[in-house]
C-alpha cells in the first residue's frame, strides 16, 4: 500500500511503501486503488497503472473530471477497467445505476445535490437561522468542510462530480469549465427569508435535462426547491439524486457523502470482481451516440444584489420593477439566456443568483412561448 512519507498507520509496516513505482511496476498486483487529493500525481498514477496492464479504481473527482476524455481513450486502448463510483455521491451507486438501469430507457432528466458540505450549510441557514459565516464555521468544526472551503462553497467540487454524471447519463464528456456553475458563497440570510416566504428551500442543484431538440441542458447552480420536491428532504451532509425517465417515471436515491466517514464507503471504492473484470461502466460512451451539450435555452431566475450598477440589465427579459427590500432583488419570474451567464458577472460583487423550481424554458416570452 502506497503512503506519503511521514504518515502514520495502525498496521504492519511491511504493508506500506512510500515508493508508488514499487506498486505500479509489480506484475503480481492486478488492481490499483487511487484515493489521493493531488490532481497531477493522481493522473500519473492512474495512467501508469493502465499502461502497465492494471485495472484502476479512483475517487479523485477533480482529476477525473479534468482528464476524463484522455482517461477514457486510454481505458479503451488498454482494455483495462477504470472505475470511479466513489468520485460522485460516494454512498449512492448512481453511476452504476445510470449505466445499468437506464441504458435503453428514455432518460428525461437528472437532478441532484452532490456536495454535502454546501447542503449542510444551507440546512443550518434555514433550520437554525444561522448566517452564512456561522454555518460554514460549524461545518468546518464538524469536519464537513475543509479549512479551505472554497472548492465546496464556490461549486467547483459539485461541477466536477456533475461532469462525471453527465458522461454516464447522456454519454457527454464535458470539460467542467464548459458547464455553467456557481456555489453558495453569496447566498444571504435575506435570500433564505424570501425562499421561506414562498415555502421554498435553497439547494445547490446539479441539473441536466434533455430538450425537445435532442440536446442536453446542464448546469450546477443554487435553486429554489419546493417543499414537496424530493430534494427538499435532503438535509445536512446528505446527497440526493432524482432520475426521471420515460418508463420508470421518477426514482430517488439518497445517502451520505464521503466527508462524513473516516473512510469512503467500502462498496463504492472496492468493486466486486465482476465489475472490475468486465469494465462495463461505459455503455453510453462506447455503444451509443453521445448527446450534445447546449446553452441555447433560458432559465427563470431570482437575483439579489447590493449595487444595481453591476447588474447587466440588457441580459434580462424583464421590466425595471424590483421587489422593495433592503437588498434589491430581481423577482424570480424573469428569464435569462444561459449564454448570458458565461462571463460570470453573477459570481461577483456579492450577487446572488438563484434559479426557480423547474427553471428551464426552451424559448423566451419574446418568441411566443
N, C-alpha and C positions, 0 to 999 in steps of 0.2 A: 504494500500500500504506500502510495506517494504522499509525503507531507513536506511542508516547507520547513526550513531549518528553524529550530527553537520551539516548535510546537510540542506540547506535552500530551501524551495519550496514555490512557489506562489500559494498556495491552502490551504483550511481549514486544520488546524492542526489535526482535528479528522480523516481525511482520511489517515493519515500516522501512521506508527508504526516502532520502532526500534527493535522489537521482531519478528523475522521471524516465530517462532513457533506459534505465535498468528494467522498467516495466514495459516500455514501448517496444523494446528490442528482444524481449523474452519470447521465444517461439512457443513456449508452453502456456502462455497467457492468451486466452481467446477473446476476452471482453475487457474493455477499459471503461470505467465509470468516472466521469469528469464532473466535479461539482465546485470548481474554484470561481472566484469573483473576477479575476483579471481577464479582460476580453482577449487580448492578443495571445497571451500564454495558453489560454483555453483553446483558442483556434488552432494553435500549433500542435497541441496535444491531440486534438480530435483529428486533424488532417493527417498527422503522422501515424496515428493508430490505424486509420482506414487504409492508408497506403501500405502499412505493414501487415495487412490482412486480418485485422481485428474488428470485431463488432464494437460499437460505441454507444454508451448511454450518457446523455449530458443533461444538466439542469441549468446551464448558463444562458439565460434568455437573451441577454444583450448580445452576446457573441453570436448566438444562433440567428437572431433577427438581422443583425448587420451583415452576416456572411451566408445567409440561407441559400441564395442561388448557387454560390460556389460549393457549398457543402452538399447540396442535393446533386449537383453534377458529379462530384467526387463519389458520393454514395452509389450513384447509378453506375459509374465507371468501374468501381471496385466490386460491386455486388454485395458489399457488407452492410449490415444494418447500422443506421444512425437513428436512435430513438430518444425522445425528449419529453415524455409526458409530464415530468415534474417541472418543466420550464413554464407552464401556463396552468394556473389553478391546480396547484400541486396535489391536493387531496381529492380532486374531481377528475375522473378519467375522461375528460371532454375530447381530447384529441382522438383517442381510440374510438369513442362513440361516433364522432363525426365521420371517421373513415369507415367504420364497420357497419353502422346502422343507418347512415344517411347517404350511402354510396349511390344508390339508384333512386333515392327519394327526391322529391321536388322541394329543395331547401329554400324557403322563403326568406328567413331572416335569422340573425343570431344577435342576441343582446346579452351583455354580461358585466358584472362587477368583478374585475380581475386583480384588484390591488387591495389587500386587506388593511394596509396602513391608512390609506385615504378614507376607506369606508369606516374605520374606527373613529377617525377624526370627525367626519360628518355626523356619525351617530351621536357622539358626545355633544356636538354643537346643537343638535336637535333635541335630544332627550334630557341633557343636563344643562342646557343653555350656556355652555362654555363658549368663549370666543375662540377664534382660530388658534392663537398662540397657546392658550391654555390647553386646548385639546391636543395640539401637537406635542407639547411638553409631556402630557400624560402618556401619549402613545410611545414616546421615547423612554419614559421611565418604566413602562411595562414591557419594553422590548419589541413593540410592534412597528417602531420606526427607527431608522438608523440615526447616528449622531449627525450625519449629513443627510437630511431627509429629502433633498432636492429631487433626486430621481423619482421618488414616490409622489411628492406633492405637486411636481410640475408635469406629471403624466408620462414621463419617459419610460418608466417601468411598465406601465399599462400598455403603451403603444407597442413596445417590444413584444409583449405577450400577444397583443392583437394581431401583429404581423404573422405570428406562428399560427394562430387560429384561422386567419384568412386562408392560409395555404391548405389547411385540412378541411375547411368548409367549402371553398369555391375553387381551389387549385390556383389561387392568386399568390404569386411570390412577389411581395412588395417591399421595397426599402421602407423602414418605418419612418424615415424622414419625408416620404411622399404621402403619408397619411396625416390628415389634419387631426391635431390633438392638442389638448391642454390639460392642466391639472386643476387643483382646487386652491392654489396659492392666493387667489384674490377673492375667494368666497368670504363674505362677511356676515355678521350676525343679522344685519338688515335683510340680506337675501334669504336667510333661513326664516325670518319673520314673514316675508312675502310668500314663501312656499307654504308655511303653516296656515296662512290665511286662505290659501287656495286648496287646503287639505292635500298638499303635496309634500314630498321629501326631496332633498337634493342628493344625487348619487353621481359618482364618476362612472360613466357608462361607455363601454365599447359597443358600437352598433354596426352591423352590416346588413344590408337589405338588397335583394335582387329587384331591380327596377323593371318597368314594363318593356324597356328596350333591350333587356337581357344583360345589361351591365350591373355592376355592384357598387352601391354607395357604402362608404365605410369611414368611420371616424371614432375618436375617443374624446369625449367632452363631458363636462358637467351637464346634468339633465334633471329637470323636474320629473318626479316619478309619482304616479297616482297611488293612493292608499291601497287599492285592490290589485296593483301590479305585483307580480311575483318578486320583482327585485326590491320592493319596499320591505319585504320580510327579511332581507339580507342585512343583518346588523353587525356592528362592531368589526372584528377582524375576519369575518366570513367572506367567501366568494360565492357568486351565484351566476348561473348561465341559463338563459331561456332560448330554446331552439324551436322555431316554428317551421313546419313543413306541410306539404300538400296532403300527405297520407297520415301522418302522426299528430297533426294539429300542434299543440304546444307541449313541450316537455321541459321540466325544470330540474336543474342539477345544483346541488348545494353542498358546501363543505368549507373547511378552513384552509387558509393559505399557508405557505411554508413557514412564515415568520413566527407562527405560534408554536412550533415544535422545535426541540433541540436539534432534531434531525428531520429531514424531509420524510414524508410517509414512505414506508418501505416499498409498497407496491408501485409507486409512481417512479421510483428510481431503478429498482431491481425488477426487470421484466421477467415474466415467465419464459422458460426456454423456447416455447413455441413462437412467441412474438419475436424474439431475437433471431431465431433460425429462419423465419420466413421473411423478416424485414418488410412486413406487409402494410406499413403505415403510409403508403404513397399512392393509393389508388387514384385519387383525383388529380394528382400531379402527372402520373405516367400513363394512365389508361383513359382519361377523359380530356377533352379540350378545356383548358382553364378559362374562366370568365375574365372579363376586363374590369379593372377598377376605373371609376369615373368620378369627376367632381362637377358634372353637369346636372345639378339639381339644387333645390332651395331647401333651407331649413327655417323653421319658426323658432325665434329666439327672444329671450329677455336679456336686457343688459342694464347693469348699474355701473355708475362711474362717478368720479369726483369732478371732472372738468369736461364740459361739452365740447371744448375746442379740440380735444384729442379723438373725438368720435367722427369717422368719415361718413357724414350724413348722406352722401350720394350713394353709399353702398346699400342702403336700406330702401325697400319699397314701403314707404311709411309717410305719415304726416308729421308735423312738428309737435304734436301734443305729447306730453310726457306726464307720468304719474308724479304728483306733487308730494315728495318726501324730502327728508333731509339730504339724502344722497339721490341725485337724479336717476331716473330709470327710463328705459325704453320698454314699454309693456310687451308682454310675451305673445302678442298677436302679429308682430312684424316679421317679415321674411327677409332672408339674407341668402344670396347665392354663395354656395360653398367656395367658389373660386375667390370670392372676396375675403375669405379667411386666410388665404395663402401667405399674405405678408406679415401676419402675426400682430397686427395693431391691437387686437383684443387681448393680447397677453401682457400689454404694457400699461403703465400709468394707473395701476390698481383697477383696471377694467374687469368686470365680472360678466362673462357671457355664459348663459345657461340655456340649454335647449328645452323646448316644451315636451310634454309627452307626445308620442307619435310625431316627431319633428319633421320628417322627410316629406317634401312635396316635389313632384317632378316638373311642374310648371308654375310660373308665378301668376298672381292675380291679373297682371297686365296682359298675359296671353290668354286669359279667359278661363283659368282653372277654377 
